[in-house]
Amino acid sequence: MTAMFRNVLEGKVDLSNISDVDLKIILDEIGRGAIYNYLLLGKDYTYERFIDHIESYLELYKHIDNK
């Protein structure tokens, strides 16, 4: 399943330094946030917002991973 998401996202987000295990964790976290913060509250959640959240998460992850 992770490979499918990787294939879809690689055109939008650089995942070259992210393992499948880490990608699954990232997608689980973002998906949980999308459900709790947007879908359950009736707010729109777009693909662009999803990509923005992945990019932000990866940027933070890059800084955390270096320490």
Buried (B, 14 or more C-beta within 10 A) or exposed (E): EEEEBBEEBEEEBEBEEBEEEBBBBBBEEBEEEBEEEBEEEEEEBEEEBBBEBBEEBBEEBEEEEEE
